[in-house]
Amino acid sequence: MASTNCWRCLARPSQRLLLAPASMTAASSNPTSAAFSTSTQLAARSTSGDTGMSRHIRTGKRLILGKKKRQGDKHKTPGPGERKAFRKRIQLSNDNALVVPGLAELTAQNVVDPGAVGQVVGIPVDVVDQLRTCEAFKSTQNWGLFRSPHMLIRKETVDMAQQLTDAVAKKETLRMVVTGDRGSGKSILGLQALATGFLNKWVVINIPEAQELTTAATEYSTVHNSDMFSQPVYIVKLMQAIHKANGPILSQCRVELDHMQLPISVTRNMSLAALINATKEPEFAWPVFQAFWKELLRPGRPPIMFALDGLAHIMRVSDYRSPAFELIHSHDLGLVRMFAEALGGKTPFPNGAAVLAVCSRGNAPILPSMDKALEQAAAIQAGAKAEEVPLRDAFYRKYDERVFEALRGVRVLDVRGVTKHEARSLMEYWAASGVLRLRVDEKNVSDRWTLAGGGVLAEMERVSLYDIRATV
Amino acid sequence: MSAKINPWGSVRSLAIRTRPTRSCPGRPGALTAAAAVARRGLTHDTTTRPPSDDASIPPPSTAEYEAKPLEIFAPNFLNAEALAALEQAAAGQDMYGEDGEGLKFGMPERPGKHEQLQDRYHPVIEQVTKLLMRDGKLSKAQRHMSLILNFLRTSPAPKVSPLRPLLPGSPPASHLPLNPLLYLTLAIDSVAPLVRVKNMKGMAGGGQALELPEPLAARARRRIAVMWILDVVNRKKSTGSGRAQFATRFGQEIVAVVEGRSSVWDKRQMIHKLGTGARANLSHPAVSGRRK
C-alpha cells in the first residue's frame, strides 16, 4: 500500500509537491495509468461463471442463526518438545560481541599453574565440542553473551586441578565434593574439572543433571537376578555421549575380557569405542555399559573422570516405585549405585581416577544426612581429631546410612566468592567484549564486588550483565 | 562572650572572641590570616555608661585610653575548622573539603537538588519496565527488561528498511546490538505517533463529535508506542517456555519495528492520517471561538 502521508512528518502529498517539485514532476506530469480501475474485479467476476445477479448483495448483513463458529487458531502451535528445546537451548557465541584479543587458551599446563590465577582464558574449540557433547554447559550460564567461550581461572580451579592431576599421576583415586553458596560457581568449577580431564586425555563420564535420574522422568526396568533397576534409555544416551566425547582415547584400547553373557557378540580385537557404540537397543544397554565399566577398570587403561552435577538428588529416596509399589532408594538404581560406590571409595581404580560430585544450591532437597556427612568430611579434612568430628543428632531418626557410606572420606571443596583481583580481570573481559559498558577501575570493581555479596559470581553477573541502570 | 558569624552553611560556626586572649596555642598562621576578617570595630565601644554624680569614682581619663587589641577567634576546634575552610576557599579550592580525606574511593557524588529515587534508571527503561509490569510485580518486570536488553545484544544487527525510515540521525544498524538501550529507544521513538485525535463530544453540531488533533509529549508518545508493541506481543503465540520467552517475543517485535516489518507502523500511519484530516477542524468556530 502506498503511503499518502510522509512517514516522519505530517505533510500531505500536495504539500510535498510544493516542497520538492523537482522530484515529483516526472511522475505527476505524465500519468501512465489510471489511479483507480475496476477492471480486475470485472475480470474476476466474468471468469468465475456466475453473472453476479443472483448473489446476495448485502452479504455483510446476512442473518446467521445458531452459534458463532469459533475461528481456528491461525498461529502454528509449537511441535512436541519445541518449547523445551527453546528453554534448554545453549548458545555459545554472540557475533555482536567484540573479539577480545590477547587472551591465552586453556591448556593442561596453565590450569595447574598458580601464576595463572586471575586470568581469563579461552576454551579450545575441540574441548568446547567435547564439553558440549557431555552437556557441561548449562542454559542458565551466560555463554551466549560473548564471542566465544572463555572462563576465569580462579584459585579454586588451580587448587582442584592440582589435586586431580596429582592423584591421577599417583594412580590414586580422588573423591571430591564441590559445595558452596548459591551461584558461587560450582557448576563452572565442575566444567573446568571436565575440561582438565579432556585436556589430560582421561576418559570423561559426566552425568549433567542428577535429578534426571531420580525424579522418575526416564524409563526404568528391573535387572535380572539383582535388586537393582536400570534406566536403559538414559544409559543409551550416556553411552553415545561417552563415545562421542572420548572416541579417540577409547579406540586405542582393546577389549581384554570375554563377555559371554552379553547379548551382542564382542570379540577380543574390538576397541572399547566399538564396544560402547555397539548397541542402541535399550534392553541391551545396561549389560553393555557394565561390560564397558569392567573393561575400563582393568589395569593399563587411561584414567577415569566420573562427574555428576546435583549430588543431593541421588542421596535420597527416588520417585520410582518397585513392583511392590514401594519407593526405590536412589542407590538401587544401577547407574546411581555405580557413582555412589565410586564416590564412597568401594570401587578400586587401578589407573587412577577422579570422582567429582558437584552440589547445587538452587535446586536441591534438604537432606540432613548429606549435610551432616559433608560436615564430618570437612572436619576430618581440616584435621579434626576423632572426638572433634561433629556428631549426629541423637534425636533424629531418619539418618540415611547409605548416604554416610557414599560420602565417607571424601574431600570437600567449599567454593566462595572470587577475590577482587579475579573480579577485576573478569570485568575487564566483560568490558572488552562490549557487553559491560562501564569504566573498569578500582572503584567500580569494588562496587560490583561488594554488591555481589563478596564476589559471588552469579550475583556479579546479575549486577553487571543483567543491569538495567543507564550506564551509557 | 563570643559572637558567631556564619558566612556559608558548611562553615559551621565562627566564634569571635571580644576579650583579649591570653595565648593561642593552635595555629598562629591561621589567626593572623583571620585578623583581617575579625576587624569589624563594631563590638568595641557599644556600651555607654550613664554619668554618675558620685565623685568618689573618678571619670575615666581619656589620656590613658588604650586601644583594645584586635579580637581574635576563640581557639576551639570549630573555629579552626571554619578558618581552614575559609582559607581553602580563598586559595580557590573546594570549601567543603570533600576531596575524600580518609575515604578509599573519595566522597560519593551528592544527589542533585531535584534528583529522586526514580532517576536511578534511564527514563525510557523506567517507563517501559513499568509498562511491562503486571500485578504490581516490578522485580519480575525488571527481569524481563534485562532479558529484553540481552536479547537485543545477542540478536544479529537489523536490516533497516528504507520504506520505514527510523528517526533522522540514528546510528548505523551495526552499532545497535551492543547498545541495547539505544536500540530500544530508537525503535520506540521511531514508531511513536506524533499526534492523537481528541473527540470533542457534540461540538460538531447535531450530536456529532468533533475530532481534533492534539500534539503529544515525548513520554505520552512512548507510552502509546509501547502499548501498541505490547498488543502485538500479547497476541503473538509463544513458541517457547521458560523465563526468557516473553522477553524473546518482545525483543523480536522490537527488531521487527526497526526492520520495518511490524504492524505497529500501520497503526501509526492510521493515526497520522486521521490527525492530518482532522486538522481542518481546528478552524471550526466551536474551537476557534470566531463566529461565521
Boltz contact constraints between the chains, C-beta under 6 A:
constraints:
  - contact:
      token1: [A, 5]
      token2: [B, 272]
      max_distance: 6.0
  - contact:
      token1: [A, 5]
      token2: [B, 273]
      max_distance: 6.0
  - contact:
      token1: [A, 7]
      token2: [B, 165]
      max_distance: 6.0
  - contact:
      token1: [A, 10]
      token2: [B, 276]
      max_distance: 6.0
  - contact:
      token1: [A, 75]
      token2: [B, 237]
      max_distance: 6.0
  - contact:
      token1: [A, 78]
      token2: [B, 239]
      max_distance: 6.0
  - contact:
      token1: [A, 83]
      token2: [B, 240]
      max_distance: 6.0
  - contact:
      token1: [A, 83]
      token2: [B, 241]
      max_distance: 6.0
  - contact:
      token1: [A, 86]
      token2: [B, 240]
      max_distance: 6.0
  - contact:
      token1: [A, 87]
      token2: [B, 241]
      max_distance: 6.0
  - contact:
      token1: [A, 87]
      token2: [B, 242]
      max_distance: 6.0
  - contact:
      token1: [A, 94]
      token2: [B, 154]
      max_distance: 6.0
  - contact:
      token1: [A, 96]
      token2: [B, 177]
      max_distance: 6.0
  - contact:
      token1: [A, 96]
      token2: [B, 178]
      max_distance: 6.0
  - contact:
      token1: [A, 144]
      token2: [B, 154]
      max_distance: 6.0
  - contact:
      token1: [A, 434]
      token2: [B, 178]
      max_distance: 6.0
  - contact:
      token1: [A, 443]
      token2: [B, 105]
      max_distance: 6.0
  - contact:
      token1: [A, 466]
      token2: [B, 146]
      max_distance: 6.0
  - contact:
      token1: [A, 468]
      token2: [B, 125]
      max_distance: 6.0
  - contact:
      token1: [A, 468]
      token2: [B, 142]
      max_distance: 6.0
  - contact:
      token1: [A, 468]
      token2: [B, 145]
      max_distance: 6.0
  - contact:
      token1: [A, 468]
      token2: [B, 146]
      max_distance: 6.0
  - contact:
      token1: [A, 469]
      token2: [B, 121]
      max_distance: 6.0
  - contact:
      token1: [A, 470]
      token2: [B, 122]
      max_distance: 6.0
  - contact:
      token1: [A, 472]
      token2: [B, 181]
      max_distance: 6.0
